[in-house]
Amino acid sequence: MTRTRLRHGAASLACRALEDADGGVELVLDEPAEAVAPGQLACLMAGDVVVGHGTIAASA
């Protein structure tokens, strides 16, 4: 299972990482998250270890 953390100290959220048409990655959260904004950082997590990160371009 892939998890992401959207804020420091916040709980990680279950998500799916999908490759987009431009070769980037789109994260789809399994449940809605509040106050997600473009420009914010999303960290991909393996337990408590950050294994990737990216800047949020848009939220749905």
Secondary structure by P-SEA (a helix, b strand, c coil): cbbbbcccccbbbbbbbbbccccbbbbbbccccccccccbbbbbbccccccccccccccc
